[in-house]
Amino acid sequence: MSNTVLKLPEESLLQVIEYYSSKKISAKAPYVRFTAKLTDAVVTVYTSGKVMFQGAGAEREAAKWGAVSADAPKTSNAKGDTLPPGFAKKSVLGSDETGTGDFFGPITVAACFVPANKVELAHELGVKDSKLLTDDYMRKIAPDLKEAFIHSVLTLKNDKYNAVQSKGWSQGKIKALLHNQALKHVLQKIQPQKPDAILIDQFAERGIYYNHIKNEPEIIRENVLFSTKAEGLHVSVACASIIARVAFLEEMDALSAKAGVALPKGAGKIVDEAAAKILLKHGEAFLQSLTKVHFANTKKAKDLAAKRRS
């Protein structure tokens, strides 16, 4: 299905609505101002000022109102598989993870399916590359994303993470297993529908990724693509990233309540300081329940605590 999107001023939006008023249909999706159904096209006006034309007659109808907006694909320095033309508008199941570089808190992985006819809705709901969004903003929009799109989110809490890591599992293996599981869950939920492609935000080369999960009873391989910076290549990965991030933040909230102090993110000096204070107050076992024990922060916290005891 052909998609064309225009960004128009209010005066033009009113003209579009009047022009297609005889073809108006009920608009059920959020942030939709007006929808008209023609013989070979659907015209949707969003509250953001964008107008989307879908169907065989999309280009013809869009040409009546101006040039295509800045939604055209941008050049990218992403590395990985070559994506097919028009990929950003296809039905894609994307996956991403967060928490891997944080001493406190879990690893979370999410997969999210955004069909072609809901790509624009994701943008209307405020989805962008999560690196461009604040945690508070992601908390705000995540409930709408979960409601609008079929997804799966997995949280590997610290006790389980430390247990498997102590057995020799690398973070790469852990992430690969979680991605495969989340993708499997979503594929089961959308059956018999299938995505045009699956896009994984690449953290390992294809061969290494599949080697990590070679012993799994079910391995997702069909139409799987890998790329770095995948959040900017399809909105499904951006949605997954936001959902994963909010799951991480929610677990951090729970751990902060458990510790009686707001736990800092990352793995810098402020994290060492907080860990040392927790170690002195609650002991080593308690600290381990909040953290990824193998990080260098554990030793740094112990050294800081030892100096304060002396």
Backbone as CSV, one residue per row, in Angstrom:
resi,resn,N_x,N_y,N_z,CA_x,CA_y,CA_z,C_x,C_y,C_z
1,MET,0.839,-1.191,0.000,0.000,0.000,0.000,0.877,1.243,0.000
2,SER,0.555,2.178,-0.918,1.323,3.413,-1.004,0.904,4.366,0.110
3,ASN,1.882,5.000,0.749,1.633,5.983,1.801,2.312,7.293,1.443
4,THR,1.616,8.405,1.561,2.202,9.728,1.377,1.733,10.610,2.520
5,VAL,2.650,11.362,3.117,2.316,12.201,4.265,2.675,13.652,3.963
6,LEU,1.751,14.552,4.250,1.986,15.986,4.105,1.836,16.673,5.454
7,LYS,2.601,17.706,5.676,2.447,18.573,6.835,1.863,19.880,6.331
8,LEU,0.624,20.218,6.747,-0.075,21.361,6.192,-0.469,22.366,7.264
9,PRO,-0.574,23.643,6.899,-1.062,24.657,7.845,-2.552,24.485,8.089
10,GLU,-3.067,25.117,9.129,-4.462,24.945,9.514,-5.429,25.302,8.389
11,GLU,-5.138,26.359,7.668,-6.023,26.771,6.575,-6.157,25.661,5.537
12,SER,-5.051,25.034,5.212,-5.077,23.947,4.228,-5.778,22.711,4.783
13,LEU,-5.574,22.448,6.089,-6.244,21.303,6.707,-7.763,21.448,6.613
14,LEU,-8.258,22.655,6.838,-9.698,22.901,6.743,-10.182,22.690,5.312
15,GLN,-9.365,23.066,4.342,-9.719,22.858,2.939,-9.777,21.371,2.601
16,VAL,-8.816,20.601,3.149,-8.807,19.149,2.933,-10.076,18.532,3.509
17,ILE,-10.411,18.915,4.728,-11.591,18.363,5.401,-12.866,18.701,4.632
18,GLU,-12.964,19.937,4.152,-14.146,20.338,3.383,-14.212,19.603,2.046
19,TYR,-13.058,19.469,1.397,-13.002,18.833,0.082,-13.480,17.389,0.132
20,TYR,-13.086,16.663,1.200,-13.427,15.238,1.302,-14.610,14.970,2.241
21,SER,-15.337,16.014,2.610,-16.388,15.867,3.629,-17.467,14.854,3.233
22,SER,-17.748,14.753,1.926,-18.790,13.817,1.493,-18.357,12.361,1.608
23,LYS,-17.054,12.147,1.774,-16.508,10.791,1.894,-16.103,10.460,3.337
24,LYS,-16.508,11.299,4.257,-16.098,11.136,5.659,-16.579,9.805,6.236
25,ILE,-15.696,9.159,7.029,-16.065,7.959,7.779,-15.704,8.160,9.243
26,SER,-16.233,7.315,10.101,-15.956,7.427,11.534,-14.476,7.191,11.812
27,ALA,-13.866,8.068,12.621,-12.444,7.952,12.982,-12.347,7.460,14.416
28,LYS,-11.842,6.235,14.571,-11.778,5.620,15.899,-10.427,5.764,16.563
29,ALA,-9.362,5.914,15.780,-8.011,5.957,16.345,-7.773,7.279,17.074
30,PRO,-6.939,7.251,18.135,-6.625,8.491,18.838,-5.831,9.442,17.961
31,TYR,-5.980,10.733,18.222,-5.247,11.791,17.525,-5.654,11.939,16.059
32,VAL,-6.761,11.299,15.679,-7.274,11.454,14.321,-8.379,12.505,14.338
33,ARG,-8.230,13.487,13.493,-9.194,14.598,13.411,-10.284,14.336,12.387
34,PHE,-9.912,13.672,11.300,-10.848,13.454,10.194,-10.340,12.315,9.318
35,THR,-11.266,11.484,8.841,-10.909,10.415,7.912,-11.944,10.346,6.795
36,ALA,-11.446,10.207,5.578,-12.325,10.034,4.417,-11.870,8.815,3.632
37,LYS,-12.836,8.062,3.115,-12.517,6.865,2.342,-12.995,7.052,0.918
38,LEU,-12.022,7.047,0.002,-12.312,7.142,-1.418,-12.293,5.741,-2.026
39,THR,-12.565,5.654,-3.319,-12.568,4.356,-3.995,-11.210,3.666,-3.892
40,ASP,-10.129,4.449,-4.084,-8.790,3.855,-4.093,-7.816,4.529,-3.127
41,ALA,-8.346,5.241,-2.139,-7.461,5.922,-1.183,-8.201,6.243,0.107
42,VAL,-7.425,6.342,1.180,-7.946,6.790,2.469,-7.162,8.035,2.867
43,VAL,-7.866,9.072,3.266,-7.247,10.335,3.668,-7.483,10.534,5.157
44,THR,-6.404,10.674,5.918,-6.505,10.829,7.370,-5.823,12.121,7.799
45,VAL,-6.565,12.970,8.492,-6.019,14.218,9.030,-5.780,14.020,10.520
46,TYR,-4.546,14.275,10.954,-4.186,14.110,12.368,-4.149,15.453,13.078
47,THR,-4.310,15.417,14.385,-4.318,16.655,15.172,-2.967,17.368,15.144
48,SER,-1.926,16.687,14.749,-0.593,17.280,14.663,-0.440,18.183,13.435
49,GLY,-1.402,18.123,12.521,-1.296,18.899,11.292,-0.831,18.079,10.114
50,LYS,-0.570,16.798,10.322,-0.167,15.929,9.214,-1.398,15.306,8.564
51,VAL,-1.271,15.069,7.263,-2.314,14.373,6.519,-1.682,13.175,5.833
52,MET,-2.248,11.995,6.050,-1.720,10.785,5.431,-2.689,10.296,4.359
53,PHE,-2.115,10.009,3.184,-2.860,9.466,2.058,-2.397,8.025,1.855
54,GLN,-3.320,7.070,1.898,-2.989,5.656,1.756,-3.750,5.043,0.600
55,GLY,-3.132,4.082,-0.069,-3.815,3.354,-1.121,-3.245,3.637,-2.499
56,ALA,-3.824,2.991,-3.483,-3.321,3.116,-4.851,-3.396,4.556,-5.356
57,GLY,-4.386,5.304,-4.874,-4.550,6.684,-5.326,-3.909,7.714,-4.416
58,ALA,-3.038,7.262,-3.504,-2.451,8.166,-2.512,-1.661,9.311,-3.145
59,GLU,-0.789,8.977,-4.093,0.046,10.017,-4.703,-0.797,11.021,-5.485
60,ARG,-1.811,10.532,-6.145,-2.695,11.424,-6.915,-3.385,12.436,-6.009
61,GLU,-3.935,11.930,-4.890,-4.649,12.821,-3.979,-3.697,13.780,-3.267
62,ALA,-2.532,13.263,-2.862,-1.563,14.113,-2.166,-1.075,15.241,-3.055
63,ALA,-0.965,14.954,-4.359,-0.478,15.969,-5.298,-1.408,17.177,-5.377
64,LYS,-2.654,17.011,-4.952,-3.608,18.120,-4.965,-3.316,19.146,-3.880
65,TRP,-2.480,18.746,-2.889,-2.326,19.588,-1.705,-0.900,20.048,-1.436
66,GLY,0.070,19.553,-2.184,1.426,20.071,-2.005,2.485,18.994,-2.067
67,ALA,3.722,19.378,-1.682,4.873,18.472,-1.719,4.868,17.555,-0.521
68,VAL,5.536,16.420,-0.656,5.638,15.461,0.441,6.436,16.061,1.579
69,SER,6.016,15.767,2.797,6.672,16.341,3.983,8.021,15.704,4.244
70,ALA,8.640,16.146,5.311,9.995,15.682,5.660,10.012,14.299,6.260
71,ASP,9.021,13.472,5.933,9.017,12.104,6.442,9.780,11.165,5.531
72,ALA,10.399,11.695,4.477,11.181,10.850,3.581,12.372,10.279,4.321
73,PRO,12.859,9.079,3.939,13.976,8.464,4.650,15.198,9.368,4.671
74,LYS,15.867,9.401,5.804,17.080,10.186,5.959,18.289,9.271,5.807
75,THR,19.398,9.847,5.405,20.606,9.048,5.327,21.009,8.615,6.726
76,SER,21.625,7.477,6.845,21.982,6.946,8.154,23.350,6.291,8.085
77,ASN,24.073,6.396,9.190,25.364,5.716,9.258,25.242,4.411,10.028
78,ALA,24.023,3.853,10.035,23.788,2.578,10.695,24.573,1.476,9.980
79,LYS,24.962,0.471,10.749,25.682,-0.671,10.199,24.831,-1.920,10.371
80,GLY,24.892,-2.791,9.369,24.126,-4.029,9.450,23.549,-4.395,8.099
81,ASP,22.428,-5.087,8.127,21.804,-5.544,6.891,21.268,-4.374,6.063
82,THR,21.276,-4.549,4.754,20.677,-3.565,3.859,19.164,-3.746,3.890
83,LEU,18.449,-2.668,4.189,17.003,-2.747,4.304,16.355,-2.501,2.944
84,PRO,15.218,-3.131,2.689,14.545,-2.953,1.395,13.983,-1.545,1.247
85,PRO,13.726,-1.098,0.011,13.149,0.235,-0.208,11.816,0.385,0.519
86,GLY,11.576,1.582,1.028,10.311,1.854,1.709,10.160,1.142,3.040
87,PHE,11.267,0.717,3.624,11.209,-0.104,4.840,10.483,0.602,5.982
88,ALA,10.671,1.907,6.128,10.087,2.643,7.252,8.566,2.589,7.272
89,LYS,7.954,2.282,6.129,6.487,2.243,6.038,5.928,0.825,6.050
90,LYS,6.800,-0.174,6.182,6.347,-1.560,6.152,5.854,-2.035,7.523
91,SER,5.214,-3.191,7.536,4.785,-3.833,8.787,5.981,-4.567,9.384
92,VAL,6.450,-4.090,10.523,7.706,-4.605,11.071,7.550,-4.917,12.559
93,LEU,8.175,-6.006,12.954,8.309,-6.381,14.363,9.722,-6.014,14.784
94,GLY,9.857,-5.072,15.717,11.171,-4.607,16.138,11.461,-4.958,17.581
95,SER,12.746,-5.071,17.920,13.120,-5.368,19.310,14.341,-4.566,19.730
96,ASP,14.401,-4.271,21.032,15.506,-3.495,21.588,15.604,-3.808,23.071
97,GLU,16.725,-3.396,23.683,16.935,-3.660,25.106,17.528,-2.449,25.802
98,THR,17.474,-2.451,27.131,18.100,-1.402,27.916,18.520,-1.972,29.267
99,GLY,19.337,-1.187,29.977,19.796,-1.600,31.300,21.109,-2.341,31.298
100,THR,21.682,-2.601,30.129,22.893,-3.420,30.071,24.119,-2.704,30.641
101,GLY,24.118,-1.386,30.613,25.266,-0.649,31.129,25.062,-0.062,32.503
102,ASP,23.943,-0.409,33.142,23.618,0.124,34.469,23.990,-0.876,35.556
103,PHE,24.723,-0.403,36.572,25.108,-1.262,37.698,23.879,-1.662,38.500
104,PHE,23.039,-0.701,38.822,21.788,-0.987,39.520,20.717,-1.353,38.500
105,GLY,19.866,-2.285,38.868,18.706,-2.575,38.046,18.883,-3.711,37.062
106,PRO,17.792,-4.074,36.379,17.745,-5.259,35.517,18.164,-4.960,34.085
107,ILE,18.122,-5.987,33.260,18.109,-5.829,31.809,16.660,-6.039,31.374
108,THR,16.176,-5.154,30.517,14.830,-5.335,29.973,14.914,-5.379,28.456
109,VAL,14.101,-6.239,27.866,14.022,-6.368,26.407,12.559,-6.302,26.011
110,ALA,12.271,-5.562,24.942,10.902,-5.492,24.439,10.890,-5.721,22.936
111,ALA,9.792,-6.304,22.469,9.523,-6.440,21.038,8.156,-5.829,20.781
112,CYS,8.011,-5.141,19.661,6.755,-4.450,19.370,6.456,-4.556,17.876
113,PHE,5.217,-4.872,17.554,4.792,-4.983,16.155,4.007,-3.747,15.751
114,VAL,4.495,-3.055,14.724,3.791,-1.894,14.181,3.434,-2.194,12.722
115,PRO,2.170,-2.484,12.442,1.772,-2.750,11.056,1.822,-1.464,10.234
116,ALA,1.872,-1.617,8.929,2.022,-0.462,8.034,0.943,0.592,8.261
117,ASN,-0.288,0.148,8.525,-1.370,1.114,8.664,-1.382,1.818,10.016
118,LYS,-0.381,1.498,10.883,-0.294,2.189,12.167,1.046,2.893,12.370
119,VAL,1.862,2.937,11.315,3.154,3.626,11.425,2.941,5.087,11.771
120,GLU,2.002,5.720,11.093,1.750,7.140,11.362,1.171,7.339,12.761
121,LEU,0.352,6.405,13.223,-0.196,6.498,14.575,0.929,6.514,15.605
122,ALA,1.942,5.674,15.411,3.070,5.655,16.351,3.718,7.031,16.435
123,HIS,3.889,7.686,15.288,4.457,9.033,15.300,3.528,10.011,16.007
124,GLU,2.229,9.853,15.772,1.258,10.737,16.426,1.274,10.566,17.942
125,LEU,1.580,9.374,18.393,1.643,9.116,19.837,2.946,9.617,20.454
126,GLY,3.822,10.174,19.634,5.032,10.803,20.157,6.284,9.982,20.084
127,VAL,6.273,8.903,19.286,7.426,8.010,19.240,8.557,8.621,18.425
128,LYS,9.736,8.627,19.027,10.981,9.013,18.362,12.061,8.090,18.894
129,ASP,13.259,8.237,18.383,14.424,7.554,18.953,14.458,7.857,20.444
130,SER,14.468,6.820,21.288,14.394,7.037,22.739,15.563,7.854,23.273
131,LYS,16.674,7.875,22.533,17.814,8.676,22.973,17.515,10.164,22.888
132,LEU,16.452,10.523,22.163,16.051,11.915,22.036,14.951,12.283,23.022
133,LEU,14.510,11.321,23.827,13.388,11.530,24.741,13.840,11.429,26.190
134,THR,13.170,12.151,27.069,13.465,12.062,28.501,12.740,10.864,29.099
135,ASP,13.225,10.416,30.250,12.562,9.300,30.937,11.123,9.651,31.283
136,ASP,10.886,10.879,31.736,9.523,11.293,32.107,8.598,11.253,30.897
137,TYR,9.096,11.683,29.741,8.272,11.676,28.536,7.944,10.239,28.127
138,MET,8.939,9.347,28.229,8.688,7.951,27.879,7.687,7.308,28.821
139,ARG,7.763,7.647,30.100,6.767,7.129,31.048,5.358,7.578,30.645
140,LYS,5.264,8.784,30.119,3.969,9.355,29.765,3.339,8.658,28.561
141,ILE,4.160,8.353,27.544,3.583,7.805,26.311,3.543,6.286,26.279
142,ALA,4.306,5.634,27.150,4.365,4.168,27.112,3.004,3.491,27.272
143,PRO,2.125,3.954,28.175,0.815,3.294,28.291,0.023,3.311,26.983
144,ASP,0.090,4.429,26.240,-0.609,4.509,24.957,-0.013,3.531,23.942
145,LEU,1.311,3.397,23.958,1.968,2.475,23.034,1.575,1.036,23.347
146,LYS,1.537,0.702,24.614,1.167,-0.662,25.006,-0.267,-0.975,24.613
147,GLU,-1.125,0.047,24.665,-2.523,-0.135,24.298,-2.688,-0.260,22.787
148,ALA,-1.882,0.497,22.043,-2.058,0.576,20.592,-1.396,-0.561,19.823
149,PHE,-0.291,-1.109,20.379,0.510,-2.059,19.610,0.743,-3.368,20.369
150,ILE,0.706,-4.462,19.638,0.992,-5.766,20.229,2.481,-5.827,20.559
151,HIS,2.789,-6.228,21.779,4.177,-6.187,22.245,4.437,-7.259,23.290
152,SER,5.697,-7.421,23.617,6.121,-8.282,24.725,7.303,-7.602,25.386
153,VAL,7.324,-7.598,26.717,8.444,-7.001,27.439,8.904,-7.984,28.518
154,LEU,10.212,-8.206,28.576,10.799,-9.148,29.514,11.771,-8.407,30.427
155,THR,11.698,-8.698,31.716,12.586,-8.081,32.704,13.392,-9.159,33.399
156,LEU,14.716,-9.115,33.225,15.605,-10.063,33.888,16.130,-9.392,35.149
157,LYS,15.562,-9.763,36.290,15.908,-9.097,37.541,17.307,-9.508,38.006
158,ASN,17.823,-8.753,38.959,19.229,-8.901,39.330,19.605,-10.273,39.866
159,ASP,18.733,-10.879,40.655,19.083,-12.191,41.209,19.262,-13.220,40.097
160,LYS,18.352,-13.214,39.125,18.458,-14.156,37.999,19.646,-13.792,37.103
161,TYR,19.841,-12.503,36.875,20.969,-12.056,36.051,22.283,-12.534,36.660
162,ASN,22.466,-12.307,37.954,23.713,-12.698,38.626,23.908,-14.210,38.613
163,ALA,22.792,-14.938,38.708,22.884,-16.404,38.712,23.388,-16.927,37.371
164,VAL,22.826,-16.437,36.270,23.245,-16.949,34.963,24.610,-16.395,34.564
165,GLN,24.905,-15.165,34.981,26.215,-14.594,34.667,27.324,-15.358,35.381
166,SER,27.046,-15.809,36.591,28.051,-16.565,37.343,28.315,-17.933,36.719
167,LYS,27.398,-18.396,35.864,27.589,-19.664,35.146,28.382,-19.473,33.862
168,GLY,28.771,-18.232,33.583,29.565,-17.965,32.397,28.810,-17.359,31.231
169,TRP,27.541,-17.037,31.436,26.772,-16.416,30.366,27.229,-14.973,30.179
170,SER,27.527,-14.604,28.949,27.884,-13.223,28.645,26.614,-12.381,28.502
171,GLN,26.801,-11.060,28.551,25.640,-10.208,28.304,25.088,-10.441,26.905
172,GLY,25.963,-10.717,25.941,25.500,-10.979,24.581,24.562,-12.166,24.524
173,LYS,24.910,-13.239,25.216,24.063,-14.432,25.248,22.734,-14.130,25.939
174,ILE,22.829,-13.419,27.060,21.622,-13.072,27.814,20.675,-12.259,26.939
175,LYS,21.216,-11.246,26.263,20.379,-10.395,25.420,19.789,-11.175,24.243
176,ALA,20.586,-12.021,23.622,20.090,-12.802,22.485,18.927,-13.699,22.895
177,LEU,19.053,-14.355,24.035,17.975,-15.221,24.521,16.707,-14.426,24.793
178,LEU,16.854,-13.231,25.386,15.691,-12.402,25.702,15.037,-11.861,24.428
179,HIS,15.844,-11.414,23.469,15.283,-10.936,22.201,14.506,-12.045,21.508
180,ASN,15.093,-13.226,21.411,14.428,-14.348,20.749,13.099,-14.672,21.422
181,GLN,13.101,-14.637,22.757,11.883,-14.946,23.513,10.809,-13.886,23.294
182,ALA,11.192,-12.616,23.337,10.221,-11.532,23.158,9.635,-11.555,21.747
183,LEU,10.486,-11.789,20.749,10.003,-11.871,19.374,9.033,-13.038,19.206
184,LYS,9.366,-14.155,19.814,8.500,-15.344,19.742,7.127,-15.037,20.338
185,HIS,7.113,-14.356,21.483,5.844,-14.022,22.140,4.953,-13.182,21.225
186,VAL,5.543,-12.157,20.574,4.739,-11.284,19.724,4.250,-12.027,18.485
187,LEU,5.096,-12.837,17.873,4.677,-13.611,16.703,3.501,-14.521,17.039
188,GLN,3.506,-15.083,18.243,2.397,-15.926,18.680,1.116,-15.109,18.830
189,LYS,1.264,-13.885,19.336,0.096,-13.026,19.576,-0.547,-12.550,18.275
190,ILE,0.248,-12.342,17.224,-0.304,-11.784,15.982,-0.706,-12.842,14.973
191,GLN,-0.496,-14.124,15.275,-0.876,-15.192,14.344,-2.332,-15.047,13.919
192,PRO,-2.670,-15.325,12.666,-1.817,-15.844,11.581,-1.074,-14.755,10.801
193,GLN,-1.233,-13.512,11.219,-0.537,-12.421,10.534,0.971,-12.555,10.711
194,LYS,1.720,-12.150,9.687,3.181,-12.159,9.765,3.717,-10.783,9.391
195,PRO,4.773,-10.336,10.046,5.363,-9.048,9.677,6.089,-9.158,8.339
196,ASP,6.241,-8.012,7.664,7.055,-7.997,6.450,8.513,-8.300,6.785
197,ALA,8.924,-7.907,7.991,10.296,-8.150,8.437,10.359,-8.045,9.948
198,ILE,11.431,-8.596,10.497,11.762,-8.435,11.914,13.081,-7.677,11.965
199,LEU,13.130,-6.616,12.753,14.342,-5.800,12.853,14.837,-5.786,14.295
200,ILE,16.056,-6.294,14.503,16.683,-6.316,15.820,17.738,-5.223,15.875
201,ASP,17.675,-4.401,16.913,18.715,-3.400,17.115,20.014,-4.146,17.402
202,GLN,20.946,-4.097,16.474,22.087,-5.009,16.486,23.067,-4.745,17.628
203,PHE,23.314,-5.791,18.416,24.334,-5.757,19.468,25.379,-6.844,19.228
204,ALA,25.142,-7.676,18.228,26.085,-8.743,17.861,25.897,-9.072,16.393
205,GLU,26.952,-9.559,15.743,26.828,-10.005,14.360,25.846,-11.171,14.282
206,ARG,25.238,-11.341,13.125,24.214,-12.370,12.934,24.696,-13.749,13.409
207,GLY,25.881,-14.160,12.979,26.380,-15.485,13.345,26.570,-15.647,14.838
208,ILE,27.073,-14.612,15.484,27.285,-14.661,16.938,25.945,-14.719,17.656
209,TYR,24.997,-13.916,17.202,23.658,-13.900,17.802,23.041,-15.302,17.773
210,TYR,23.075,-15.930,16.600,22.438,-17.246,16.489,23.240,-18.337,17.190
211,ASN,24.524,-18.142,17.331,25.315,-19.096,18.110,24.916,-19.051,19.585
212,HIS,24.617,-17.840,20.078,24.184,-17.690,21.472,22.916,-18.490,21.764
213,ILE,22.013,-18.586,20.797,20.703,-19.200,21.051,20.542,-20.549,20.346
214,LYS,21.650,-21.154,19.944,21.594,-22.380,19.133,20.906,-23.545,19.840
215,ASN,20.865,-23.530,21.161,20.245,-24.637,21.902,18.783,-24.377,22.270
216,GLU,18.240,-23.236,21.835,16.838,-22.925,22.126,15.910,-23.829,21.308
217,PRO,14.783,-24.247,21.888,13.865,-25.132,21.158,13.200,-24.457,19.959
218,GLU,13.030,-23.133,20.026,12.431,-22.396,18.909,13.248,-21.144,18.654
219,ILE,13.802,-21.029,17.461,14.653,-19.896,17.117,13.996,-19.109,15.993
220,ILE,13.816,-17.815,16.210,13.186,-16.956,15.218,14.237,-16.557,14.172
221,ARG,14.014,-16.999,12.937,14.974,-16.736,11.856,14.338,-16.073,10.631
222,GLU,13.059,-16.323,10.381,12.432,-15.881,9.139,12.364,-14.360,9.043
223,ASN,12.900,-13.813,7.962,12.848,-12.375,7.666,13.472,-11.514,8.761
224,VAL,14.472,-12.036,9.461,15.132,-11.277,10.528,16.266,-10.431,9.945
225,LEU,16.261,-9.151,10.273,17.301,-8.217,9.860,17.965,-7.632,11.095
226,PHE,19.251,-7.320,10.972,20.002,-6.716,12.071,20.555,-5.374,11.606
227,SER,20.450,-4.358,12.461,21.064,-3.075,12.141,21.311,-2.291,13.417
228,THR,22.437,-1.590,13.458,22.652,-0.623,14.531,21.764,0.591,14.249
229,LYS,21.549,1.404,15.276,20.720,2.614,15.152,19.350,2.294,14.577
230,ALA,18.832,1.128,14.924,17.574,0.650,14.329,16.370,1.489,14.732
231,GLU,16.465,2.205,15.860,15.349,3.053,16.282,15.019,4.104,15.237
232,GLY,16.028,4.513,14.472,15.806,5.518,13.446,15.420,4.942,12.100
233,LEU,15.378,3.615,12.013,15.090,2.953,10.740,13.653,2.461,10.641
234,HIS,13.062,2.121,11.781,11.637,1.783,11.801,11.075,2.083,13.181
235,VAL,9.872,2.617,13.179,9.258,3.069,14.424,8.974,1.901,15.377
236,SER,8.902,0.675,14.870,8.651,-0.482,15.744,9.776,-0.654,16.760
237,VAL,11.020,-0.424,16.320,12.155,-0.539,17.240,12.140,0.598,18.242
238,ALA,11.761,1.786,17.787,11.652,2.925,18.707,10.584,2.657,19.772
239,CYS,9.459,2.078,19.355,8.408,1.706,20.320,8.938,0.683,21.319
240,ALA,9.630,-0.335,20.812,10.185,-1.371,21.685,11.172,-0.770,22.670
241,SER,11.992,0.152,22.198,12.982,0.792,23.065,12.322,1.553,24.199
242,ILE,11.248,2.276,23.888,10.535,3.051,24.909,9.874,2.120,25.922
243,ILE,9.224,1.073,25.430,8.561,0.125,26.335,9.588,-0.563,27.241
244,ALA,10.729,-0.944,26.669,11.789,-1.568,27.475,12.328,-0.593,28.514
245,ARG,12.538,0.648,28.111,13.083,1.654,29.027,12.145,1.901,30.200
246,VAL,10.859,1.985,29.934,9.907,2.232,31.019,9.828,1.036,31.962
247,ALA,9.941,-0.172,31.428,9.984,-1.360,32.291,11.214,-1.308,33.192
248,PHE,12.343,-0.875,32.634,13.570,-0.707,33.428,13.364,0.341,34.522
249,LEU,12.763,1.465,34.171,12.540,2.539,35.147,11.606,2.085,36.269
250,GLU,10.611,1.305,35.914,9.674,0.823,36.932,10.357,-0.128,37.912
251,GLU,11.240,-0.970,37.395,11.993,-1.855,38.288,12.964,-1.055,39.143
252,MET,13.572,-0.010,38.582,14.441,0.867,39.359,13.665,1.569,40.464
253,ASP,12.424,1.944,40.201,11.571,2.538,41.234,11.381,1.560,42.395
254,ALA,11.113,0.297,42.045,10.893,-0.723,43.074,12.164,-0.967,43.881
255,LEU,13.311,-1.011,43.215,14.577,-1.224,43.915,14.948,-0.023,44.777
256,SER,14.640,1.175,44.295,14.903,2.385,45.081,14.074,2.381,46.352
257,ALA,12.812,1.965,46.239,11.955,1.870,47.424,12.511,0.836,48.395
258,LYS,13.004,-0.264,47.872,13.599,-1.309,48.698,14.842,-0.809,49.425
259,ALA,15.658,0.000,48.718,16.898,0.509,49.301,16.676,1.732,50.176
260,GLY,15.527,2.381,50.003,15.245,3.581,50.786,15.968,4.805,50.259
261,VAL,16.453,4.749,49.028,17.163,5.866,48.407,17.017,5.754,46.897
262,ALA,16.965,6.902,46.205,16.871,6.888,44.753,18.172,6.363,44.154
263,LEU,18.107,5.250,43.472,19.301,4.639,42.902,19.694,5.345,41.614
264,PRO,20.962,5.735,41.468,21.403,6.401,40.239,21.579,5.407,39.103
265,LYS,21.426,5.909,37.892,21.597,5.077,36.705,23.048,5.134,36.237
266,GLY,23.406,4.233,35.332,24.740,4.220,34.785,25.724,3.429,35.613
267,ALA,27.008,3.778,35.480,28.057,3.036,36.193,29.220,3.967,36.564
268,GLY,28.923,5.238,36.787,29.957,6.217,37.104,30.220,6.359,38.592
269,LYS,30.922,7.441,38.948,31.334,7.661,40.341,30.148,7.816,41.287
270,ILE,29.097,8.470,40.815,27.921,8.641,41.664,27.313,7.292,42.038
271,VAL,27.450,6.341,41.138,26.958,4.979,41.388,27.832,4.300,42.441
272,ASP,29.146,4.486,42.349,30.062,3.918,43.344,29.736,4.445,44.738
273,GLU,29.484,5.744,44.812,29.175,6.383,46.099,27.892,5.821,46.698
274,ALA,26.872,5.717,45.878,25.592,5.189,46.357,25.734,3.734,46.795
275,ALA,26.481,2.951,46.023,26.675,1.537,46.357,27.435,1.383,47.669
276,ALA,28.432,2.228,47.901,29.198,2.171,49.155,28.306,2.465,50.355
277,LYS,27.437,3.442,50.213,26.521,3.790,51.310,25.566,2.627,51.611
278,ILE,25.047,2.007,50.562,24.144,0.870,50.750,24.889,-0.302,51.385
279,LEU,26.122,-0.517,50.947,26.935,-1.599,51.496,27.165,-1.404,52.993
280,LEU,27.481,-0.186,53.395,27.727,0.101,54.813,26.457,-0.037,55.649
281,LYS,25.338,0.338,55.068,24.086,0.333,55.819,23.399,-1.030,55.842
282,HIS,23.439,-1.750,54.713,22.635,-2.968,54.586,23.443,-4.243,54.364
283,GLY,24.725,-4.134,54.054,25.549,-5.315,53.851,25.668,-5.736,52.403
284,GLU,26.604,-6.679,52.163,26.944,-7.081,50.806,25.823,-7.832,50.105
285,ALA,25.140,-8.727,50.821,24.075,-9.511,50.199,22.951,-8.613,49.693
286,PHE,22.640,-7.589,50.461,21.577,-6.668,50.068,21.998,-5.896,48.815
287,LEU,23.244,-5.424,48.795,23.739,-4.698,47.634,23.671,-5.578,46.393
288,GLN,24.061,-6.830,46.518,24.047,-7.734,45.372,22.637,-7.909,44.805
289,SER,21.615,-7.830,45.664,20.236,-8.012,45.214,19.750,-6.860,44.329
290,LEU,20.512,-5.765,44.331,20.129,-4.581,43.563,20.971,-4.395,42.310
291,THR,22.061,-5.167,42.171,23.090,-4.827,41.189,23.501,-5.989,40.285
292,LYS,24.279,-5.632,39.276,24.967,-6.611,38.436,26.358,-6.786,39.063
293,VAL,26.515,-7.846,39.790,27.641,-8.017,40.702,28.994,-7.991,39.998
294,HIS,29.064,-8.478,38.757,30.363,-8.592,38.090,30.908,-7.253,37.606
295,PHE,30.102,-6.188,37.655,30.589,-4.876,37.245,31.725,-4.425,38.165
296,ALA,32.634,-3.626,37.638,33.751,-3.098,38.431,33.274,-2.235,39.582
297,ASN,32.038,-1.747,39.509,31.493,-0.910,40.585,31.447,-1.636,41.919
298,THR,31.324,-2.967,41.892,31.273,-3.725,43.144,32.564,-3.550,43.926
299,LYS,33.695,-3.734,43.277,34.985,-3.562,43.953,35.192,-2.113,44.388
300,LYS,34.823,-1.177,43.545,34.987,0.235,43.887,34.156,0.596,45.120
301,ALA,32.936,0.061,45.186,32.083,0.323,46.342,32.678,-0.286,47.609
302,LYS,33.225,-1.479,47.489,33.850,-2.125,48.647,35.066,-1.330,49.125
303,ASP,35.862,-0.812,48.184,37.031,-0.021,48.559,36.610,1.275,49.252
304,LEU,35.573,1.929,48.745,35.086,3.158,49.375,34.548,2.874,50.773
305,ALA,33.796,1.770,50.899,33.235,1.411,52.220,34.350,1.100,53.210
306,ALA,35.391,0.416,52.754,36.512,0.080,53.641,37.205,1.333,54.154
307,LYS,37.392,2.339,53.301,38.031,3.588,53.713,37.179,4.319,54.744
308,ARG,35.888,4.243,54.606,35.011,4.963,55.547,34.895,4.238,56.891
309,ARG,35.151,2.940,56.846,35.137,2.197,58.118,36.391,2.487,58.932
310,SER,37.513,2.752,58.233,38.795,2.897,58.910,38.968,4.300,59.516
